[in-house]
């Protein structure tokens, strides 16, 4: 099998894993903050953590793609 042959299999599960993790994090926020606090300000923290994860995922994916194509360090 060629290098990266399982990329499609791994990529297929990423959205499902993201939904599961987001659901767990949301449940934790609601459990520890309570509905009132979450509605008042907690949703901003929740969305902020999601934005940080999205930026990190973009950086990691960009760097791995550039290495795979031979355009970057590594």
Buried (B, 14 or more C-beta within 10 A) or exposed (E): EEEEEEEEEEEEEEEEEBEEEBEEBBEEBBEEBEEEEBEEEBBEEBEEEBEEBEEEEEEEEEEEEEEEEEEEEE
